[in-house]
């Protein structure tokens, strides 16, 4: 895993932790508001519910953005690796053929054992 993808994974984890903490705090506030207020408790509940939904949506969008960034980076690195392998195959076709034959032989031996 690269440093960039490791940082992205750490960022996603931190965002998820913050989101869980915020949801917990807002639920506590909602519960306290219901217990303490007789008038207007519906307004407070509605406000807390809307705030929680809005914050959750924004944090999920941020996490999705980071996830897409990591996915794009992985695809780029994978594409670069395939290009390098292809270049090596073009530069050394006999070596590539020998490696393929050796792998085929080993797979055949393993297949006989079963």
MMTF fields as JSON, N, C-alpha, C and O atoms, coordinates in Angstrom:
{
  "mmtfVersion": "1.0.0",
  "mmtfProducer": "UNKNOWN",
  "numBonds": 455,
  "numAtoms": 456,
  "numGroups": 114,
  "numChains": 1,
  "numModels": 1,
  "chainsPerModel": [1],
  "groupsPerChain": [114],
  "chainIdList": ["A"],
  "bondAtomList": [4, 2, 8, 6, 12, 10, 16, 14, 20, 18, 24, 22, 28, 26, 32, 30, 36, 34, 40, 38, 44, 42, 48, 46, 52, 50, 56, 54, 60, 58, 64, 62, 68, 66, 72, 70, 76, 74, 80, 78, 84, 82, 88, 86, 92, 90, 96, 94, 100, 98, 104, 102, 108, 106, 112, 110, 116, 114, 120, 118, 124, 122, 128, 126, 132, 130, 136, 134, 140, 138, 144, 142, 148, 146, 152, 150, 156, 154, 160, 158, 164, 162, 168, 166, 172, 170, 176, 174, 180, 178, 184, 182, 188, 186, 192, 190, 196, 194, 200, 198, 204, 202, 208, 206, 212, 210, 216, 214, 220, 218, 224, 222, 228, 226, 232, 230, 236, 234, 240, 238, 244, 242, 248, 246, 252, 250, 256, 254, 260, 258, 264, 262, 268, 266, 272, 270, 276, 274, 280, 278, 284, 282, 288, 286, 292, 290, 296, 294, 300, 298, 304, 302, 308, 306, 312, 310, 316, 314, 320, 318, 324, 322, 328, 326, 332, 330, 336, 334, 340, 338, 344, 342, 348, 346, 352, 350, 356, 354, 360, 358, 364, 362, 368, 366, 372, 370, 376, 374, 380, 378, 384, 382, 388, 386, 392, 390, 396, 394, 400, 398, 404, 402, 408, 406, 412, 410, 416, 414, 420, 418, 424, 422, 428, 426, 432, 430, 436, 434, 440, 438, 444, 442, 448, 446, 452, 450],
  "bondOrderList": [1, 1, 1, 1, 1, 1, 1, 1, 1, 1, 1, 1, 1, 1, 1, 1, 1, 1, 1, 1, 1, 1, 1, 1, 1, 1, 1, 1, 1, 1, 1, 1, 1, 1, 1, 1, 1, 1, 1, 1, 1, 1, 1, 1, 1, 1, 1, 1, 1, 1, 1, 1, 1, 1, 1, 1, 1, 1, 1, 1, 1, 1, 1, 1, 1, 1, 1, 1, 1, 1, 1, 1, 1, 1, 1, 1, 1, 1, 1, 1, 1, 1, 1, 1, 1, 1, 1, 1, 1, 1, 1, 1, 1, 1, 1, 1, 1, 1, 1, 1, 1, 1, 1, 1, 1, 1, 1, 1, 1, 1, 1, 1, 1],
  "groupList": [{"groupName": "UNK", "atomNameList": ["N", "CA", "C", "O"], "elementList": ["N", "C", "C", "O"], "formalChargeList": [0, 0, 0, 0], "bondAtomList": [1, 0, 2, 1, 3, 2], "bondOrderList": [1, 1, 2], "singleLetterCode": "X", "chemCompType": "L-PEPTIDE LINKING"}],
  "groupTypeList": [0, 0, 0, 0, 0, 0, 0, 0, 0, 0, 0, 0, 0, 0, 0, 0, 0, 0, 0, 0, 0, 0, 0, 0, 0, 0, 0, 0, 0, 0, 0, 0, 0, 0, 0, 0, 0, 0, 0, 0, 0, 0, 0, 0, 0, 0, 0, 0, 0, 0, 0, 0, 0, 0, 0, 0, 0, 0, 0, 0, 0, 0, 0, 0, 0, 0, 0, 0, 0, 0, 0, 0, 0, 0, 0, 0, 0, 0, 0, 0, 0, 0, 0, 0, 0, 0, 0, 0, 0, 0, 0, 0, 0, 0, 0, 0, 0, 0, 0, 0, 0, 0, 0, 0, 0, 0, 0, 0, 0, 0, 0, 0, 0, 0],
  "groupIdList": [1, 2, 3, 4, 5, 6, 7, 8, 9, 10, 11, 12, 13, 14, 15, 16, 17, 18, 19, 20, 21, 22, 23, 24, 25, 26, 27, 28, 29, 30, 31, 32, 33, 34, 35, 36, 37, 38, 39, 40, 41, 42, 43, 44, 45, 46, 47, 48, 49, 50, 51, 52, 53, 54, 55, 56, 57, 58, 59, 60, 61, 62, 63, 64, 65, 66, 67, 68, 69, 70, 71, 72, 73, 74, 75, 76, 77, 78, 79, 80, 81, 82, 83, 84, 85, 86, 87, 88, 89, 90, 91, 92, 93, 94, 95, 96, 97, 98, 99, 100, 101, 102, 103, 104, 105, 106, 107, 108, 109, 110, 111, 112, 113, 114],
  "secStructList": [7, 7, 2, 2, 2, 2, 2, 2, 2, 2, 2, 2, 2, 2, 2, 2, 2, 2, 2, 2, 2, 2, 2, 2, 2, 2, 2, 2, 2, 2, 2, 2, 2, 2, 2, 2, 7, 1, 1, 1, 2, 2, 2, 2, 2, 2, 2, 2, 2, 2, 2, 2, 2, 2, 2, 2, 2, 2, 2, 2, 2, 2, 2, 2, 2, 2, 2, 2, 2, 2, 2, 2, 2, 2, 2, 2, 2, 2, 2, 2, 2, 2, 2, 2, 2, 2, 2, 2, 2, 2, 2, 7, 2, 2, 2, 2, 2, 2, 2, 2, 2, 2, 2, 2, 2, 2, 2, 2, 2, 2, 2, 2, 2, 7],
  "xCoordList": [0.861, 0.0, 0.906, 1.882, 0.591, 1.407, 1.085, 0.073, 1.995, 1.769, 0.484, -0.25, 0.221, -0.97, -2.241, -3.174, -2.286, -3.481, -3.603, -4.715, -2.479, -2.514, -3.08, -3.888, -2.643, -3.177, -4.669, -5.434, -5.085, -6.493, -7.313, -8.399, -6.799, -7.507, -7.595, -8.622, -6.514, -6.53, -7.546, -8.245, -7.626, -8.598, -10.025, -10.876, -10.284, -11.624, -11.985, -13.099, -11.038, -11.276, -11.545, -12.456, -10.768, -10.969, -12.332, -13.009, -12.736, -14.037, -15.151, -16.108, -15.021, -16.048, -16.132, -17.228, -14.982, -14.972, -15.639, -16.431, -15.32, -15.937, -17.444, -18.217, -17.848, -19.264, -19.998, -21.078, -19.426, -20.049, -20.142, -21.169, -19.072, -19.071, -20.141, -20.866, -20.234, -21.219, -22.639, -23.513, -22.869, -24.195, -24.571, -25.716, -23.628, -23.872, -24.222, -25.168, -23.459, -23.724, -25.08, -25.804, -25.422, -26.711, -27.863, -28.913, -27.687, -28.735, -28.929, -30.058, -27.804, -27.9, -28.615, -29.461, -28.273, -28.921, -30.415, -31.241, -30.744, -32.143, -32.889, -33.997, -32.293, -32.916, -33.093, -34.148, -32.053, -32.125, -33.19, -33.945, -33.247, -34.246, -35.654, -36.535, -35.876, -37.198, -37.535, -38.681, -36.527, -36.763, -36.997, -37.852, -36.247, -36.282, -37.419, -37.952, -37.78, -38.731, -40.1, -40.23, -41.098, -42.451, -43.006, -43.657, -42.755, -43.187, -42.024, -40.886, -42.323, -41.303, -40.359, -39.387, -40.608, -39.693, -39.72, -38.721, -40.872, -40.958, -40.029, -39.407, -39.935, -39.038, -37.586, -36.802, -37.231, -35.847, -35.532, -34.466, -36.457, -36.249, -36.061, -35.175, -36.902, -36.808, -35.47, -34.828, -35.055, -33.787, -32.623, -31.761, -32.602, -31.513, -31.519, -30.462, -32.693, -32.796, -32.279, -31.534, -32.669, -32.199, -30.694, -29.998, -30.195, -28.755, -27.977, -26.959, -28.456, -27.795, -27.788, -26.766, -28.915, -28.999, -28.071, -27.398, -28.035, -27.184, -25.704, -24.939, -25.317, -23.909, -23.505, -22.423, -24.351, -24.047, -23.873, -22.95, -24.757, -24.67, -23.37, -22.711, -23.003, -21.759, -20.537, -19.615, -20.523, -19.379, -19.295, -18.201, -20.436, -20.421, -19.933, -19.198, -20.339, -19.865, -18.347, -17.665, -17.82, -16.371, -15.67, -14.64, -16.22, -15.625, -15.675, -14.717, -16.795, -16.906, -15.865, -15.281, -15.638, -14.651, -13.255, -12.511, -12.914, -11.597, -11.501, -10.461, -12.58, -12.584, -12.362, -11.593, -13.044, -12.861, -11.426, -10.862, -10.838, -9.453, -8.509, -7.612, -8.715, -7.874, -8.071, -7.102, -9.314, -9.61, -8.932, -8.355, -9.006, -8.361, -6.849, -6.238, -6.258, -4.807, -4.433, -3.432, -5.223, -4.955, -5.067, -4.259, -6.059, -6.225, -5.039, -4.568, -4.556, -3.404, -2.167, -1.438, -1.929, -0.755, -0.864, 0.123, -2.064, -2.266, -2.008, -1.385, -2.493, -2.27, -0.79, -0.31, -0.065, 1.378, 2.098, 3.026, 1.674, 2.311, 2.083, 3.001, 0.869, 0.57, 1.382, 1.876, 1.522, 2.32, 3.784, 4.418, 4.314, 5.701, 5.88, 6.862, 4.925, 5.002, 4.94, 5.711, 4.023, 3.89, 5.182, 5.627, 5.786, 7.049, 8.142, 8.907, 8.215, 9.216, 8.971, 9.917, 7.694, 7.382, 7.816, 8.297, 7.643, 8.044, 9.571, 10.104, 10.271, 11.727, 12.389, 13.432, 11.784, 12.384, 11.356, 10.914, 10.979, 9.94, 10.356, 9.521, 11.628, 12.065, 12.047, 11.661, 12.457, 12.414, 10.964, 10.658, 10.082, 8.661, 8.11, 7.366, 8.47, 8.028, 8.571, 7.853, 9.833, 10.438, 9.745, 9.481, 9.452, 8.762, 7.37, 6.95, 6.649, 5.303, 5.345, 4.494, 6.328, 6.464, 6.785, 6.239, 7.672, 8.02, 6.82, 6.599, 6.054, 4.844, 3.837, 3.21, 3.685, 2.767, 3.194, 2.354, 4.485, 5.018, 4.732, 4.291, 4.99, 4.743, 3.259, 2.911, 2.405, 0.958, 0.55, -0.292, 1.145, 0.862, 1.289, 0.564, 2.437, 2.896, 1.972, 1.644, 1.561, 0.655, -0.689, -1.286, -1.157, -2.413, -2.387, -3.417, -1.255, -1.124, -1.218, -1.693, -0.766, -0.774, -2.197, -2.445, -3.119, -4.504, -5.222, -6.401],
  "yCoordList": [-1.171, 0.0, 1.232, 1.287, 2.201, 3.402, 4.328, 4.182, 5.299, 6.265, 7.055, 7.355, 7.39, 8.179, 7.401, 7.948, 6.123, 5.331, 5.029, 4.911, 4.901, 4.692, 5.923, 5.813, 7.11, 8.353, 8.478, 8.925, 8.088, 8.155, 7.214, 7.574, 6.014, 5.068, 5.613, 5.467, 6.244, 6.857, 7.994, 8.163, 8.776, 9.869, 9.341, 9.905, 8.27, 7.677, 7.196, 7.421, 6.53, 6.038, 7.199, 7.126, 8.262, 9.431, 10.068, 10.459, 10.176, 10.754, 9.886, 10.399, 8.574, 7.677, 7.787, 7.791, 7.875, 8.021, 9.327, 9.346, 10.409, 11.693, 11.653, 12.206, 11.001, 10.913, 10.122, 10.525, 9.017, 8.234, 9.048, 9.019, 9.777, 10.597, 11.68, 11.925, 12.32, 13.378, 12.825, 13.437, 11.67, 11.054, 10.729, 10.937, 10.225, 9.9, 11.151, 11.155, 12.211, 13.462, 14.053, 14.54, 14.01, 14.549, 13.702, 14.245, 12.396, 11.556, 11.903, 11.983, 12.109, 12.497, 13.836, 14.001, 14.786, 16.097, 15.96, 16.598, 15.126, 14.889, 14.292, 14.722, 13.318, 12.687, 13.694, 13.752, 14.489, 15.497, 16.537, 16.954, 16.95, 17.944, 17.405, 18.138, 16.141, 15.543, 15.479, 15.701, 15.173, 15.072, 16.434, 16.568, 17.433, 18.746, 19.655, 20.432, 19.568, 20.542, 19.909, 18.812, 20.619, 20.137, 20.875, 20.267, 22.18, 22.959, 23.075, 23.33, 22.888, 23.072, 21.889, 21.971, 20.794, 19.662, 19.077, 18.53, 19.192, 18.73, 19.516, 18.958, 20.833, 21.672, 21.279, 21.196, 21.038, 20.654, 19.307, 19.121, 18.369, 17.039, 17.136, 16.496, 17.943, 18.118, 18.752, 18.331, 19.772, 20.437, 19.446, 19.375, 18.691, 17.733, 16.661, 16.275, 16.185, 15.153, 15.674, 14.981, 16.88, 17.47, 17.717, 17.469, 18.206, 18.46, 17.161, 17.102, 16.127, 14.825, 14.282, 13.778, 14.378, 13.884, 14.67, 14.084, 15.979, 16.822, 16.533, 16.387, 16.452, 16.187, 14.804, 14.634, 13.823, 12.465, 12.421, 11.78, 13.098, 13.109, 13.755, 13.243, 14.883, 15.554, 14.69, 14.613, 14.045, 13.204, 11.985, 11.572, 11.405, 10.255, 10.678, 9.936, 11.867, 12.371, 12.546, 12.22, 13.062, 13.228, 11.88, 11.722, 10.915, 9.575, 8.944, 8.294, 9.131, 8.605, 9.233, 8.552, 10.526, 11.236, 10.655, 10.419, 10.432, 9.86, 8.448, 8.063, 7.672, 6.309, 6.298, 5.485, 7.211, 7.285, 7.673, 7.168, 8.548, 8.965, 7.777, 7.585, 6.983, 5.797, 4.799, 4.211, 4.605, 3.676, 4.118, 3.301, 5.405, 5.932, 5.721, 5.351, 5.959, 5.775, 4.302, 3.995, 3.402, 1.968, 1.54, 0.743, 2.062, 1.734, 2.239, 1.556, 3.433, 3.99, 3.136, 2.819, 2.761, 1.95, 0.583, 0.066, -0.008, -1.304, -1.223, -2.109, -0.152, 0.05, 0.207, -0.31, 0.923, 1.089, -0.254, -0.53, -1.09, -2.396, -3.283, -3.963, -3.276, -4.087, -3.605, -4.414, -2.286, -1.742, -2.174, -2.519, -2.155, -2.574, -4.057, -4.444, -4.874, -6.311, -6.526, -7.308, -5.833, -5.955, -5.524, -6.187, -4.42, -3.953, -5.004, -5.256, -5.616, -6.668, -7.864, -8.457, -8.22, -9.35, -9.05, -9.935, -7.795, -7.421, -7.394, -7.748, -6.977, -6.884, -8.266, -8.492, -9.183, -10.504, -11.615, -12.265, -11.836, -12.827, -14.257, -15.038, -14.61, -15.968, -16.212, -17.291, -15.226, -15.355, -15.479, -16.268, -14.699, -14.765, -16.154, -16.714, -16.707, -18.048, -19.088, -20.01, -18.946, -19.894, -19.825, -20.86, -18.623, -18.461, -19.084, -19.787, -18.83, -19.391, -20.915, -21.571, -21.481, -22.938, -23.51, -24.54, -22.834, -23.3, -23.262, -24.196, -22.197, -22.099, -23.174, -23.779, -23.407, -24.461, -25.824, -26.621, -26.101, -27.366, -27.515, -28.572, -26.436, -26.485, -26.687, -27.45, -26.016, -26.168, -27.605, -28.191, -28.16, -29.55, -30.513, -31.463, -30.292, -31.138, -31.045, -32.053, -29.839, -29.641, -30.317, -30.899, -30.242, -30.865, -32.383, -32.993, -32.99, -34.46, -34.933, -36.038, -34.098, -34.481, -34.614, -35.408, -33.856, -33.872, -35.034, -35.215],
  "zCoordList": [0.0, 0.0, 0.0, 0.749, -0.823, -0.895, 0.264, 0.949, 0.461, 1.538, 1.31, 2.251, 0.031, -0.291, 0.019, 0.605, -0.37, -0.098, 1.388, 1.904, 2.081, 3.532, 4.227, 5.149, 3.768, 4.327, 4.034, 4.89, 2.837, 2.48, 3.355, 3.811, 3.588, 4.454, 5.874, 6.538, 6.34, 7.679, 7.73, 8.729, 6.645, 6.584, 6.635, 7.323, 5.914, 5.917, 7.313, 7.785, 7.976, 9.333, 10.282, 11.107, 10.174, 11.041, 10.799, 11.749, 9.546, 9.212, 9.791, 10.371, 9.632, 10.165, 11.688, 12.249, 12.359, 13.821, 14.244, 15.186, 13.552, 13.862, 13.63, 14.413, 12.559, 12.249, 13.345, 13.777, 13.787, 14.857, 16.145, 16.823, 16.486, 17.689, 17.6, 18.564, 16.45, 16.264, 16.342, 16.955, 15.721, 15.786, 17.231, 17.634, 18.004, 19.413, 20.198, 20.985, 19.983, 20.702, 20.336, 21.203, 19.051, 18.624, 19.165, 19.507, 19.248, 19.838, 21.314, 21.798, 22.034, 23.444, 23.592, 24.471, 22.735, 22.763, 22.489, 23.142, 21.523, 21.187, 22.385, 22.702, 23.038, 24.203, 25.33, 25.96, 25.581, 26.642, 26.321, 27.2, 25.073, 24.678, 24.888, 25.338, 24.57, 24.78, 26.265, 26.657, 27.095, 28.529, 29.177, 30.053, 28.752, 29.404, 28.937, 29.728, 27.704, 27.155, 26.957, 26.415, 27.403, 27.125, 25.912, 25.062, 25.824, 24.663, 23.688, 24.083, 22.434, 21.409, 21.28, 20.529, 21.98, 21.868, 20.461, 19.994, 19.778, 18.393, 17.493, 16.589, 17.743, 16.939, 17.165, 16.219, 18.428, 18.739, 18.119, 17.531, 18.25, 17.675, 16.168, 15.601, 15.523, 14.075, 13.692, 12.73, 14.456, 14.179, 14.314, 13.437, 15.4, 15.628, 14.541, 14.042, 14.178, 13.144, 11.808, 11.116, 11.448, 10.19, 10.22, 9.236, 11.357, 11.48, 11.355, 10.665, 12.022, 11.957, 10.538, 10.071, 9.85, 8.477, 7.551, 6.703, 7.711, 6.868, 7.084, 6.131, 8.347, 8.659, 8.18, 7.617, 8.394, 7.943, 6.436, 5.933, 5.71, 4.249, 3.777, 2.873, 4.393, 3.987, 4.293, 3.48, 5.45, 5.798, 4.897, 4.513, 4.555, 3.641, 2.257, 1.606, 1.806, 0.516, 0.542, -0.43, 1.657, 1.793, 1.771, 1.116, 2.479, 2.502, 1.114, 0.695, 0.391, -0.964, -1.883, -2.726, -1.719, -2.531, -2.309, -3.26, -1.048, -0.73, -1.293, -1.826, -1.18, -1.694, -3.2, -3.712, -3.919, -5.37, -5.706, -6.677, -4.93, -5.16, -5.016, -5.837, -3.97, -3.748, -4.886, -5.367, -5.318, -6.403, -7.698, -8.414, -7.99, -9.2, -9.159, -10.162, -7.999, -7.852, -8.035, -8.681, -7.476, -7.619, -9.077, -9.555, -9.782, -11.2, -12.011, -12.921, -11.685, -12.408, -12.17, -13.11, -10.911, -10.582, -11.245, -11.767, -11.226, -11.88, -13.373, -13.957, -13.983, -15.418, -15.74, -16.749, -14.877, -15.073, -14.955, -15.715, -14.003, -13.815, -15.035, -15.493, -15.555, -16.738, -17.934, -18.719, -18.072, -19.175, -19.052, -20.05, -17.833, -17.633, -17.971, -18.604, -17.542, -17.854, -19.361, -19.917, -20.012, -21.474, -22.174, -23.112, -21.725, -22.31, -22.15, -23.081, -20.97, -20.731, -21.646, -22.166, -21.843, -22.732, -24.162, -24.87, -24.586, -25.94, -26.078, -27.13, -25.024, -25.063, -24.985, -25.598, -24.236, -24.01, -24.257, -23.31, -25.499, -25.775, -25.415, -24.96, -25.61, -25.283, -23.778, -23.328, -23.006, -21.553, -21.084, -20.19, -21.689, -21.34, -21.637, -20.831, -22.781, -23.153, -22.181, -21.793, -21.788, -20.843, -19.476, -18.864, -19.003, -17.715, -17.801, -16.883, -18.9, -19.068, -19.097, -18.496, -19.791, -19.856, -18.473, -18.079, -17.741, -16.396, -15.462, -14.691, -15.528, -14.695, -15.072, -14.203, -16.363, -16.816, -16.305, -15.888, -16.333, -15.833, -14.33, -13.879, -13.554, -12.11, -11.795, -10.893, -12.524, -12.306, -12.642, -11.962, -13.684, -14.054, -12.956, -12.659, -12.354, -11.248, -10.045, -9.42, -9.731, -8.612, -8.885, -7.979, -10.109, -10.499, -10.379, -10.094, -10.588, -10.491, -9.055, -8.791, -8.119, -6.702, -6.167, -5.26, -6.711, -6.225, -6.742, -6.44]
}
